[in-house]
Amino acid sequence: MKLLVTGGAGFIGSEFVRQAVEKGFETIVIDKLTYAGDLERLKSVEDKIRFYKADIINKEFVEHIFKTEKPDIVVHWAAESHVDRSILDASPFIETNVKGTQILLDVAKESDIRQFINIATDEVYGELGEKGQFYEDTSLVPNSPYSTTKAAADMLGRAYNRTYGLPVITVRPSNNYGWWQYPEKLIPVVILKALNEEPIPVYGTGQNIREWLFVSDCAEAVFEIIEKGKEGEIYNVGSGEERRNIDVVKAILSILGKSESLIEFVKDRPGHDFRYSLNTDKIKREIGWEAEIKFEEGLEKTVRWYLDNMDWVERKLKYLKDYWEKVYR
């Protein structure tokens, strides 16, 4: 079985690629290697994959890869994924997430593929109050430029299934965290700021709630969906592990033995969604999957990984200082 994985040098995509190799899949990786992509994430499997540095909006090159490799399954992780960056400039998100997905779908429908796994996000649903959950048939009401482009990509995949019969399955995971995450997202930012005894920026009052899914659990879920999922279906992939942002920050400080006095509340993110929560009854019932790693265990693993890999993190810092000034001003 031959997998073609887009965004395979990214945070979640690379975990999926490492697991794919371990499971014995023939694996082809496409990645543009933007600021968030890094071949170092694939170093442990570099001799067991075929890698193409490619932008998915380059249709001719994508067609060449499909014709050369003839994949059985496409797993589409590639995306611009950071909400704050989408607020600063939505254009790259529209290019990659919408146009890139459309090009992949167009090329895939002219190829003899068995499955197209389209990775979306829980953010396509919008936000929730204190109670309730998102189900697979909940209406999509995205609120940020990022989530809007992901909703468009999500709907494009389902349209290509309905219109052209392309065997698309849609996957909507909750917030991922874990090793190798680029240090612009909440958990690695807090770790780095705390280690450097710098103020830790927390939006608003830190009451916003996210559902946290460890990256290895997310990748495992997708393999289960590849094996047991049904064409045209949507599957929420969540953990049930909801935490307020402020509690996540305090938990990291506790692990590191740092003072909560480092916390600095900053102006809230524009359009900041209050809460996400996925109902995962469907994937449990139809696929037999549920998350294994509890948040406290996963957070401990994550913090320890960053402590053990500070050389990698420090190489990223030169790209982040100006960005942090723009976002947390």
Buried (B, 14 or more C-beta within 10 A) or exposed (E): BBBBBBBBBBBBBBBBBBBBBEEEBBBBBBBBBBEBBBBEBBEEBEEBBBBBEBBBBBBEBBBBBBEEBEBBBBBBBBBBBBBBBBBEEBEBBBBBBBBBBBBBBBBBBEBEBEBBBBBBBBBBBBBBEEEEBBBBEBEBEBBBBBBBBBBBBBBBBBBBBEEEEBBBBBBBBBBBBBBBBBBBBBBBBBBBBBBEEEBBBBBBEBEBBBBBBBBBBBBBBBBBBBEEBEEBBBBBBBBBBBBBBBBBBBBBBEBBEBEEEBBEBBEEBEEBBEBBBBBBEBBEEBBEBBBEBBBEEBBBBBBEBBEEEEEBBEEBEEEBEEBBEEBBE
